[in-house]
């Protein structure tokens, strides 16, 4: 199969979640298919990633996204009804030309766009099947962002985008042969979701071989949280945890420590260790496994999210018992009390952490069950195999309505 992939950032395992997922997808598909990639890069140093992804692609077009132009597009997009600001941000004539060149030269059988921001580049292309990886519902995501925004400016901005994506997402599904989302929660957030018949659930997984704890490292009274720390969802999560939950934990475990791992931490996060020596903000780490190896508990306190949470799978895979919000667990569907502890109130969240720190036997049992759960349902291979089969069905098989979620992926 000849597959064109269009994505908003250059795929790489050290990039954000969507870039990492596409990199893994390409690496998985490349031995059996011919892959053509069209992507953006925003900084020159990102081009260091290019040789790595070129190893798996027959052709790559990597277009520089000029930030000034993208922001100008957003300003104009404020007055375009029904077009999300994120789609305006990535609206670029050079990228469209790159996509057109790849199509004209290689005539792919199928085109795949990752996220709605890439959809316009292939939505009108005929002569090939088109698949949209919506992944998360932006409608669901922005409804939650409005609720927890810390400033009036961001509440207004998120409200504008929410109104736009709420109209755009159901409409864009009609332009594709198949649309993929993480779980039923994402689909059910779409207006008129009952009438959307070309949608399937397609989550992704984790590298269980890489994220394996050695098992012989002494664990400390430490909590670990890892995420891209410039994303509003993750900034809200760690500030919420630090301000409302961590003090309750410290009351009962005075020697507790908090490891905050992630690229590009915002100033509000970087300031925390300056007045609290129990907190370590590491910044970017090429290998974060040593922190998971010594922490007794992992956390995912997100209140703003859709889709699935890589950070939750990472902890579960690394034999770290996890405490998470119900939103964090929404796309994964782990069982409370068996694979992890779910808590949405600060007092309950803190109680879960303290319980796991004090009860080593319970913590070990939960960590072992979580690891088995990930090995069974959440490996990269498990989901990419089903994704590949779905692409074959889109290309060769008759459309029979919504794909059975049990075949394509384990939906929550």
N, C-alpha and C positions, 0 to 999 in steps of 0.2 A: 504494500500500500504506500502511495506517495502522500505524505501528510504535511500541510502547511500549518505552522503554529505561530500565532500572533500574540505577543505579550507586551505589557507596558514597561517591563524592566529586564535587563540582561540576566538570564537565569544563572544562578550560581548557588552552591550549597551554603555559602556564608552570607547570602542576601536575606531579605525579608521572606516571610513565609511563602508568599505566592511565587517569588523568584526561585526559592529552594524547591518548591513542589514541581515547578515546570522543569527545572534541571533534572530532577529525579525521573520525571516522566519521560523526558527525551532520552536519558541514559537507558531507561528500561525498554523503550520502543525501538531504539536505533538498531539493534542487531537484526531485526526482522523487517524494518520499514525504512523508507527513504524520507528523511526529515529535512524540511526547509524552515528556517526560523527568521521572523521579522520581530525586532525588539528595539526598545529605546535604551540609551544610556544618558544620564544627566551630568556625570562628572567624568573627567578624563581617566581618573584612576580606576573607574569601573571597567575600562577596556582591558585591564590586566586579567579580567575574567574570561575574555573572549577566546583565547586559545583552548581553554578547558572545554567550553561548550562546542567549539568548532570540531573537536574530535568526534562528535556524535552526529553532526549535521552534514548533509550534502551541500548546503549553501546557507549562509547567514547574512542578513542585512541588518546592521546595527546603526540606528539613526540617532543623532544627537538631539535631545529634547532641550530646546532653548527655554530657560525658565521665564525670561521676560515675555516671550511670546505666549507661553502657556498661561501666565497670569493675565495677560491681555485677553486671551480667549475666555478665561473665567469671567472677567469683567463684562465682556460682551454676552457671555452665556447667561448672566443674570436676567437678561431680557428676552431669552429664548424659551418660550413655554415648553415644558416637557423634556428638555435636554439637561441631564444632571451636570453639575459643575465639574465633577470628575471626568465626565466624557468630554466636556469642553477643554479641560486642562490638557488632555492627551490628543486633542484634535490637531493634526499636523499633516500638511500636504506632502512633505518629504516622506513620511511614513507610508502614506497612501501610495505614493509612487513606488516605494520599495516593495510593498505588497503586490502591486500590479506587475512589477518586473518579475517577481518570483512566480506568479501565476502564469504569466505569458511564456516564460522560459521553460518551466518544469511541468505545467499543467497538472497540478496535484489532484488526487482523487477526492481528497477531503481537506477542509480547512477547520482549524480549531482556534477559537479566540478565548483567551484566559481573562475573565472578569468583563463586566459590561463596558468598561472603558476601552476595550479593544474591539468590541462588537462592530462598530461602524465600518471598520476596515474590510470586513468580509460579508456583511449582512446582505448586500445587494449582488454578490457575485453568483453568477449562474454557471452551470456546467460542472459543478462539484457539490458534494454534500457539505453542509455547514453545521458545526457543533459549537455551542456557547457554554463555556465553563463558568456559569454564574457564581458557583461556589457558595458564598454567603448571600443572603438576602440583604441588600442595602436598605430596603424598606424597614426590615426588622432592626438592623444595626443603628440606623439614624433615629428611629423612635426611641431607642435606649440612650443614645448620645444626648438627645434633647433633655431627657429626664435628669441626667447626671452632669450636665455641663456646669462648669464653675464660674463662668462669666456670661454676662448678658450678650456680648458680641457673639460668643460661640453658640449660645442657645438660638440666636436669630439665624446665624449661618447654617446651623444644623437643621433648623426648621425649614429654611429655603430648600436645602438639598433633599430633605425628607419629602416635601411636596413634589419635587421633580422626580425622584426615583420611584415614588409610589405610582406615578403615571407611566414612567418609562419601562420599568421591569416587566409588567404584564404585556406591554405592547411589543417589546423586543423579542419575547419568546416566539412570536408569530413569524419572525424573519429567519428562523433557524429550523433545521430538521430535527435537532435534539438540543435540549438545554439540561445542564447538569447542576444540581445543588447538593449541599452537604447532607441535609436531613429534612424531614417533614416539616420541622419548625420553620425552615427557610421558605419552603414552598407555601405553607399555609399563611405566611405573612403577606403574600401577594394578593392584591385585589382580584377577585374572580378566579382564585386558584383552582376551583372545581372544574373550570372550563379549560384549564391548561393540560393538554393531553400528551404533549411531547417532552415531558420533564421526567428525568430519572435522578435518583439519589446516587451520588458518586463522591464519597469522602476520599481522603488519602491517608497514608499511614506513617510509620516511623521506621528508621533503620535499627531493628532490634539487635543486630550483631554489634553495631557500633555502640549503642547505648546499653552496655552491660556492665553492672557493678562487679568489682573483683570479689567482694564479699568478705575480705579480711582487713578492711580499714576501720579502725574504731570510729564510731559516730559521736558527734558532739551535740549538745543542746543548741542546735542551730536550725534555722528555717531558711529554705532556699526558694527564690523566685527568679525565673529567667524569662526575658521577653525583649522585643525591640522597644526601647525605652523612649522613643520619640513619638510613638503612636498614641493618640489621645486615649484610646481604650486601655492601654497598659499603664499610662501615666495615672489615669483615674484609679486603676486597680491598686497600684502600689501605694499611692497617697491615701486612699481609703483604708487600706490595711494598716499602714503605719499610724495613721491618726486615730482610728476607731477600734482596731483589733489588737495591735501589737502592745499597747499599754496594758490591756487586760491579761495578756500572756505574761508580761514582765512582772505583774503582781504575784503570779504563782510560780514563775520560773525566773528568778532574778538574774541568773547568769546566761539567759538566752541570747543568742546572736541572730542577726538577720543578714543573709547574703542576697544582694540584689544584682543580678547579672544581666548585662545586655548592652547592645550597641546604642550610642548617641543618647545617653541619659539627659533629660532636660534639667534645667537649672534647679527646679524645685526638688528634684531627686538628688542631684549632686550636693545640695546643701545639707541634707539630712545627717551624714557622718560628721559634719563640722560641729554639731551640738549633741550628737549621740554616738558615743564610741562603740556601742554594741552593733552598729549597722555598718556594713561594708558594701560600697557601690563599686563594682569592679570595672564597669565599662565593658567594651568589647573583649571577648575571650575567644580565641580560636578553638579552644577545648574547655568546655565548662564541666566536664564530667567529674573532675576532682572535687568540686564543691558539692555535687550530688552524692559523692561517695562518703562525705563526712557529715552531711546534714541528717538530722533525725526525721525531719518533716519537710515536705514540699507543699507549696500553696499555689492556688489559682483563684484569687479573689475578684475576678473580673465581674463588673456589673453591666458593661457595655460590650456586647459581642453578638455575633451570629456565626453560623457554621460550626467549626470545631477548633479546639485549642491544642496546638502542638505542645505547649508548655506542660499541659496536663499529661499527655502521653509520654513526654520525656521523663517526668518524675516516676510515673508508673512503671516505665521500662527499666529505670535505674534502681529499682527495689527501694524507693523512697515512698513511704505511706503519704498519701496526698489528702489535703483538705481543700475543697473547692466549692464555689457557689453552684447553684443549680444551672445558672446560665453557662458556666464553664463546662459543665457536664452534658449540656443539652445535645450536642452533636455526637457525643461519644457513647452515651448510654451505659456507663458503668453503674454497678449496683451499690447503692449506699449501704455502708456497714460491712460489705464484703470486699469490694475493690477499692473503695475510698470512703471518705466522710464528706457528706454534702451539708453545707450550712449557709444560710442567707442572712442571719442576724449576727452582728458583731460578737455578742456574748456566746452564741452557739459555735461560731467559727473559732473563737479563742478556746472554748472548752474542748473542741475536737483536737486542736493542736496540743494542748496540755495533756489530754488523755493519751495520745500517741507517744508523747515524750516520756510519760511515766510508766506506761505499760509496754515494755519491750516485746513481750510475747504477742500481744495484739498487733503491735506495729509490724513485726516480722511476718505474721500470718497474712495481714492485709497486703503488705508489699508483695508477698509471694503470689497471692491470688491476683493482684493487679498485673503482675508480670505475665502470668499465664493468660489472662484476659487479652493483653496486648498481643502476645504471641499468636493467639487464636484468631483475632479479628482485626488487628491494626498494623500489620506489617505492610511495607511498601508493596511487596509482591502480591499480597492478597488483594489489594484494591486495584493496582495497576493491571493485573491479569483480567479483572472484571471490566476495567475501563477499556482495555484493548479489545475484548470480546464485544463490547458495546459499539465501538467504532466499526468493527466488521459488520455488525447487524445494521448499523445506520447505512453503511455503504452497499451491502449486498442483500439485506433482508427486508421484507415488507414492513411498513410501519403498522404496529398493532396497538398503538396507544401507549400509555405510560408503562415503562419497563418495570418488571418485578424487582422491588428493592432488595429482595433476598438474593437475587442473582448478581445484581450490579454492585451492591455494597450494603453493609449492615447499617441501616438508618436507625436513629434513636427513636 
